[in-house]
Structure formats: structure tokens, C-alpha cells
């Protein structure tokens, strides 16, 4: 059997699956989990967003540690816009940090308990707190905010106000080779509120339909990369100093198209 998802108007991906092992539906989302020979399990949300259990660590480690290892002393981290709790697990590898996680769909969230490898350990960690809505968050400033989806200009504006004076925002965006206009709009919107705006991608990854944006009020992801902090991380499968640096490398064509828009 096959499952198909539409990535862009002119591009689809297909995955071979054995069987569907879970179907959870709420008023907000549809979650389907399939058994897969190649990827262990595939979680599809709203027939559009895919998480591959076998390779969850790639995006999770990249998003978590690029932010954490570019800021010298992050204490408060916020994750919103998705279900990938593994990002929180990676953040909690760092000492002295607290993680707030916003997700309103309890049914779909709880249905991922067997799919997300570290679901139980994260949700039971005293440094982790889950909130249904952003309005329920405590009044404080965050040093790092990770948005698991693509925020619009209004949302980027709101998120920037939740950051500390030296805060970092990392968010997902469309892949520039598939939907360049949407990708460019994300870069431009972030540039209205941040001093440093740089896209990055996951090197040597089968995640082909997504890019990410590093937006910072002060710290630069390359000039301020903290090697000592990276060296202290143990048990990582993907992230290392070379991956950190390589993820920000752009081809000449893309650099040319983004001239005057990037803030690096």
C-alpha cells in the first residue's frame, strides 16, 4: 500500500506502508500512523505533515541545538506550532533550562505517546510544562522560541515580542527550490523584527521539503557558535559542529536571489 501527501501544488511524495496502526481525529487535527519497513512508523497529520519515526532525531537535534548552542545562557525556551516533542527532549539535554510547550489538541498529542520515543520522559520532567494556548503562558521573556510550523508576518511580530533582548527564534518554512516565494516571504517578514536572519537546512537528510530560519536579536549562529557547549552533548546521532556550520551553507543561485533580504 501507499500513502501520498501533497507538498506543493506541483509536487507530491509517496511512501510505501504496510498497514495503518492508529487513526485519531479531533475537531482540530487528523492523525494517522502507519507501519513502514523503511521508516519504522510514519505519522501523518492532516494528510499533509509527516514525521518519520526512524529519523525524528535529525530535525529535532538540528532545531534544538542550533539555537541552544548559539546563545550563551538560555534559561527559558518555548516550543509551539506542532507535535514533535522530541525537540523538547533535545533542549532538556542542556542543564538549567526550562521548556514550555504549547499544543491545544490533547487527543492527538496523547495519541503520539507510542510514536515519540521520549514522550513519557519529557512530559514527566519537572522542567517541562505544557500549555493549551499561548495566552495561558506565564508572563516572562524567552531566550529561545522554536516554532514547528511556518508563522506569518503577524505571528512573527507577536513571537518577537515574547523574546528577551538577546532572544533567538527558529521556525520552519517552505523549501526554496519548491516554493521560493513563500520561503522568501518568511525571510523578509523575519527581517522586519530581527537583526540577524539566516535560513538553514538539514545536511545529508531525506527531509527534502522543508527549510528553517534562524532569526536573532543579537547572536549569530556561526560567529557565536559555542564549541565547548556542543562538545558537552552526549548521545547525539546527527548534530555536531560540522553539521551546525554546514546547515547554513547556501548555493550561489540562492544567495543571489536573496541578496538584500538576508541579514547575516
C-alpha positions as CSV (number, residue, x, y, z in Angstrom):
1,X,0.0,0.0,0.0
2,X,1.0,3.6,-0.5
3,X,0.3,6.9,1.2
4,X,0.6,10.2,-0.6
5,X,0.9,13.7,0.6
6,X,0.8,17.0,-1.4
7,X,3.9,19.1,-0.6
8,X,3.3,21.9,-3.1
9,X,0.8,22.4,-5.9
10,X,3.1,20.6,-8.3
11,X,4.9,18.1,-6.1
12,X,3.8,15.0,-4.1
13,X,5.6,12.4,-2.1
14,X,4.6,8.7,-1.8
15,X,5.6,6.3,0.9
16,X,5.2,2.5,0.9
17,X,3.4,1.3,4.1
18,X,2.3,-2.0,5.5
19,X,-0.8,-1.1,7.4
20,X,-2.4,1.7,9.4
21,X,-1.9,1.2,13.1
22,X,-3.7,4.3,14.5
23,X,-6.3,6.8,13.5
24,X,-7.1,9.7,15.9
25,X,-9.4,12.5,14.9
26,X,-10.3,15.6,16.8
27,X,-12.0,18.9,16.0
28,X,-8.6,20.4,15.1
29,X,-6.5,17.6,13.5
30,X,-6.4,14.2,12.0
31,X,-3.5,11.9,13.0
32,X,-2.8,8.7,11.1
33,X,0.1,6.4,12.0
34,X,1.3,3.8,9.5
35,X,3.7,0.8,9.9
36,X,6.6,1.2,7.5
37,X,9.5,-1.2,6.6
38,X,11.8,1.7,5.7
39,X,10.9,4.2,8.5
40,X,9.6,2.1,11.3
41,X,6.4,4.2,11.6
42,X,5.1,7.2,9.7
43,X,2.9,9.8,11.4
44,X,0.8,11.9,9.0
45,X,-1.1,14.9,10.4
46,X,-3.9,16.4,8.4
47,X,-2.9,14.4,5.4
48,X,0.0,16.9,4.9
49,X,2.6,16.9,7.7
50,X,4.9,13.9,8.0
51,X,7.0,12.6,10.9
52,X,9.3,9.6,10.2
53,X,9.9,7.8,13.5
54,X,13.3,6.4,12.3
55,X,14.6,9.9,11.5
56,X,12.9,12.1,14.1
57,X,16.3,12.8,15.6
58,X,17.5,14.7,12.6
59,X,15.1,17.7,12.7
60,X,14.8,17.5,16.5
61,X,18.5,17.7,17.2
62,X,19.1,20.3,14.5
63,X,16.4,22.8,15.6
64,X,17.1,22.3,19.3
65,X,20.9,22.6,19.4
66,X,21.5,25.2,16.7
67,X,19.5,27.6,18.9
68,X,20.9,26.4,22.3
69,X,24.5,26.4,21.1
70,X,24.3,29.9,19.6
71,X,23.0,31.5,22.8
72,X,25.5,31.5,25.8
73,X,23.0,31.1,28.6
74,X,19.4,30.3,27.5
75,X,17.1,29.7,30.5
76,X,13.6,29.8,29.1
77,X,12.6,28.0,25.9
78,X,9.2,27.9,24.2
79,X,8.1,25.4,21.6
80,X,4.9,25.9,19.7
81,X,3.1,25.1,16.4
82,X,3.4,21.4,16.3
83,X,3.6,18.0,18.0
84,X,7.2,17.0,17.8
85,X,8.0,16.6,21.5
86,X,11.5,15.3,20.6
87,X,12.6,18.9,20.2
88,X,11.9,19.4,23.9
89,X,13.8,16.3,24.7
90,X,16.9,17.6,23.0
91,X,16.5,21.0,24.7
92,X,16.4,19.3,28.1
93,X,19.8,17.8,27.5
94,X,21.1,21.2,28.5
95,X,21.3,21.9,32.2
96,X,19.5,24.9,33.8
97,X,16.8,25.3,31.1
98,X,13.0,25.1,31.3
99,X,10.8,24.3,28.4
100,X,7.2,25.5,27.8
101,X,5.3,23.6,25.1
102,X,2.0,24.9,23.5
103,X,-0.4,22.5,22.0
104,X,-4.2,22.6,22.4
105,X,-5.1,19.3,20.8
106,X,-4.9,16.9,23.7
107,X,-6.4,13.9,21.8
108,X,-3.8,13.9,19.0
109,X,-1.0,14.9,21.4
110,X,-1.7,11.9,23.7
111,X,-2.1,9.6,20.7
112,X,1.6,10.1,19.9
113,X,2.7,8.5,23.2
114,X,4.0,5.3,21.5
115,X,5.3,7.1,18.4
116,X,7.5,9.7,20.1
117,X,10.4,7.8,21.7
118,X,10.8,10.2,24.7
119,X,7.2,11.2,25.2
120,X,7.0,9.9,28.8
121,X,10.4,11.1,30.0
122,X,9.7,14.6,28.7
123,X,6.2,15.0,30.0
124,X,7.3,13.8,33.4
125,X,10.3,16.1,33.6
126,X,9.8,18.9,36.2
127,X,11.5,21.3,33.8
128,X,8.8,20.8,31.2
129,X,5.3,22.3,31.2
130,X,2.6,22.0,28.6
131,X,0.0,24.7,27.9
132,X,-3.1,24.5,25.7
133,X,-2.8,28.1,24.4
134,X,-0.2,30.8,24.2
135,X,-2.4,33.1,26.2
136,X,-2.0,30.6,29.1
137,X,1.7,31.0,29.2
138,X,3.3,32.7,32.3
139,X,4.4,36.3,31.9
140,X,8.1,36.1,31.1
141,X,10.5,36.5,28.3
142,X,12.0,33.6,26.4
143,X,15.6,33.2,25.3
144,X,14.7,30.8,22.5
145,X,11.4,30.1,20.7
146,X,11.1,27.3,18.3
147,X,8.1,27.4,16.0
148,X,7.4,24.0,14.4
149,X,5.3,25.4,11.6
150,X,5.6,28.4,9.3
151,X,4.4,31.6,11.0
152,X,3.0,34.5,9.0
153,X,4.2,38.1,9.4
154,X,1.7,38.9,12.2
155,X,2.7,35.8,14.1
156,X,6.4,36.5,13.8
157,X,5.7,40.0,15.2
158,X,3.9,38.5,18.2
159,X,6.6,35.9,18.8
160,X,9.4,38.6,18.6
161,X,7.7,40.4,21.5
162,X,7.9,37.3,23.6
163,X,11.6,37.1,23.3
164,X,14.3,38.5,25.6
165,X,16.5,41.3,24.2
166,X,19.0,38.7,23.1
167,X,16.4,36.1,22.1
168,X,16.5,33.7,19.1
169,X,13.6,32.5,17.0
170,X,13.8,29.3,14.9
171,X,10.9,28.4,12.6
172,X,10.1,26.1,9.7
173,X,9.4,27.4,6.2
174,X,8.9,26.1,2.7
175,X,11.8,24.7,0.8
176,X,13.2,27.4,-1.6
177,X,13.6,25.0,-4.5
178,X,9.9,24.1,-4.3
179,X,8.1,27.2,-3.2
180,X,10.6,30.1,-3.4
181,X,8.0,32.9,-3.0
182,X,6.7,31.5,0.3
183,X,10.3,31.0,1.5
184,X,11.3,34.5,0.5
185,X,8.3,36.0,2.3
186,X,9.3,34.2,5.5
187,X,12.8,35.7,5.3
188,X,11.5,39.1,4.5
189,X,9.0,39.1,7.3
190,X,11.5,38.0,9.9
191,X,13.9,40.7,8.7
192,X,11.4,43.3,9.9
193,X,11.8,42.3,13.5
194,X,15.3,40.7,13.8
195,X,18.9,41.9,13.3
196,X,20.1,38.5,12.0
197,X,18.0,36.4,9.7
198,X,19.6,33.3,8.1
199,X,18.0,30.2,6.5
200,X,19.4,26.7,7.2
201,X,18.7,23.2,6.1
202,X,19.4,19.6,7.3
203,X,22.6,18.3,5.5
204,X,22.5,14.7,4.4
205,X,18.8,14.3,5.2
206,X,15.8,12.8,3.5
207,X,13.8,15.8,4.7
208,X,13.6,17.4,1.3
209,X,10.5,19.6,1.5
210,X,11.4,21.9,4.4
211,X,13.7,24.7,5.3
212,X,14.3,26.6,8.6
213,X,15.0,30.1,9.6
214,X,17.3,31.4,12.3
215,X,16.2,34.9,13.4
216,X,18.1,36.6,16.2
217,X,18.2,39.9,18.0
218,X,21.9,39.6,18.8
219,X,23.6,36.2,18.4
220,X,25.0,35.0,15.1
221,X,24.7,31.2,14.5
222,X,28.2,30.9,13.1
223,X,30.2,33.7,14.7
224,X,28.7,32.8,18.2
225,X,28.6,29.0,17.8
226,X,29.7,27.6,21.2
227,X,32.0,24.7,20.6
228,X,32.5,23.9,24.2
229,X,28.8,23.6,24.8
230,X,28.5,21.3,21.7
231,X,31.3,19.1,23.0
232,X,29.5,18.5,26.2
233,X,26.5,17.0,24.5
234,X,26.5,13.2,24.5
235,X,24.5,10.5,22.7
236,X,23.6,12.6,19.7
237,X,23.0,10.8,16.4
238,X,23.1,13.8,14.0
239,X,24.2,17.2,15.3
240,X,27.8,18.2,15.6
241,X,29.9,21.3,14.9
242,X,30.3,20.5,11.2
243,X,26.5,19.9,10.8
244,X,25.9,23.2,12.6
245,X,28.1,25.1,10.1
246,X,27.1,23.2,7.0
247,X,23.4,23.7,7.6
248,X,23.8,27.5,6.8
249,X,25.7,27.0,3.5
250,X,23.7,28.3,0.5
251,X,24.3,27.7,-3.2
252,X,25.3,30.7,-5.3
253,X,22.0,30.9,-7.1
254,X,20.0,31.1,-3.8
255,X,22.5,33.7,-2.4
256,X,21.9,35.8,-5.5
257,X,18.1,35.6,-5.3
258,X,18.2,36.6,-1.6
259,X,20.7,39.4,-2.0
260,X,19.4,42.4,0.1
261,X,17.0,40.2,2.0
262,X,19.2,38.1,4.2
263,X,20.6,39.7,7.3
264,X,23.8,37.8,8.0
